[in-house]
Amino acid sequence: MLDKGFDMSDGISGIKIEVHSKADADKFLVVSLDGAIDTYNGEAVMVRLKELVDRGYSSLMLDCEKLVSLDDMGVGVFFCLRSLIESDGELKLDKLSGQPEEILKELGYIEDKSGFPKIMNCPNCDRRVKAHAPGRYRCPFCRKPVLV
């Protein structure tokens, strides 16, 4: 069992990873992320989080309150981690905001509370199109107007 406040970020520049006691009736292990996940530290962050999964912690709650930014490598960490624990457990993102939230919404990793971005078939050409908010759009394929 990990001690409360166990620091996993030793030697990783740009981010601090701290493991806390479990939440939600001991179902989730809480992991706080403080900083940025980017090209320079993404692989090391993934290794540290994979260590938790390898130790048997299959339900993780990532506290992203102090996560300031993600680049493509940071996004990859989230996708890889989700695929690692998807079969056995669950991954929750808590207090996600700002640039990381916008990127993960844009990529469809997390669902916008309004139901957007919405992926649907164009009523004219039946090709799949993506709308980021309600309104009138032109289908990028057939160029006919689409109301969302």
N, C-alpha and C positions, 0 to 999 in steps of 0.2 A: 504494500500500500504506500502511496506517495504521501509525504507530509504536506500539511497545509502550507501554501506559499512556496512550494518546490520550484526553484528557478531552473528552467531548461535552456536559457538563452546564452549560457556562457560561450563566448567565442563567436557569437553571431552579431555582426554589426548592423545597426539600423533598426533592430527590433528586440523587444524583451518579451519572452514567453514565460508566463507564470501559471502553475497549476494550483488550483484551489480545491477545497473539499467538494464533495459531490452535492448536487442540487436536485430538486424534484424527487424527494424521498429516495436518495441514493441511486437514482437512475442515470444521471448525467454527471460526468466529470467536467468541471468548469476550467477552461483554459483561457487566460487573458492574453490578448495580443496588444502590445504597446509599441507603435512605430509604423514602419512601412515594410511590405513584402515586395521585393523587387528582384531584378536579375542577379544582384550581388549576394542576396541572402536567401532567395527562394528555395534552393536545393537544401540548404542546411535547415530551414524551417520545416520543410517536408520530412526530412530525416527525423527531427525531434518529435513531430506529431505522429509519424509512423511508429516511433518507439512506444508511444502510449497505446496505440492500437495493438501492437505486438505483445504488450504486457496484458492484454485482455480488456482494455477499456474501449468498448465498441460503441458506447453512447457518449458523445462529446458535445458540450455546449461551449462554443467559442464566443467569449466576451470581446466584442469588437469596438467597444466604446472609444478606445484610444488608438484604433487602427486608422492611420491618416491617409495611406494611399496604397494602391495596387498597380502593378504593371502587368504585362502579359504573363510573366513568370508567377506573380502573385495569384493571378486568376487560375493558373495551372495548378497551384498548390491546393486551392479550394476544390477544383474538379477531381484531382487525384485523391484527395482525402475523402471526398464523398464516395467515390467508387470503391475505396478501400473498406469503408465501414458500412456500405449500403446493405449488404446481405445480412450482416449480423446485428447491426445496431442502428443508431440514428445520429445525425449531425444537425445541430441547431446553431443559428447565428443570432446572437443577442446584441442589441444596441448598435446595430450596423447603421451608419449614416455617412453623409458626404460622398466623396468621390468613390470609395469602395462600393457603397450601396448602388450608386448610379451605374457603375460598370457591371456589377453582377445582375442588376435588373435588365440592362441593355442586352446582355448575353443570355438572358432567360434562366440564369442560375437560381434567382429568387423571383417570386411573383410579386408584381406591383399590386398593392392593395386595391387599386381601382380596376384590376383585371388587365392592365396594359403593361408591356407591349402585348398586343393581340395578334395572333397568327391565324389567318383565315384564307379561304379560297376566294379569288376574285369572282364576283357574280357574272362577269362577262366572258372571261377566258378560262376560268377554273384553275388558274395557277396560284400557288401559295404566295401570299403577300403579308407584310408585317406593318401594323399601325402602332404608333407610339402613344397616341392619345385620340380621343374621339374627334371626328371632323370629316371634311371632304378631302379625298386624296385622288391622285391619278395612279392607276395601276402602272407599274414600271414596265410591264410586258406589252399590254394592249393599249395603254395610254388613255383608257376610258375612265370617267369619274367613278369613284367608289365612295359611298357614304358609310362611315363607321360610327 
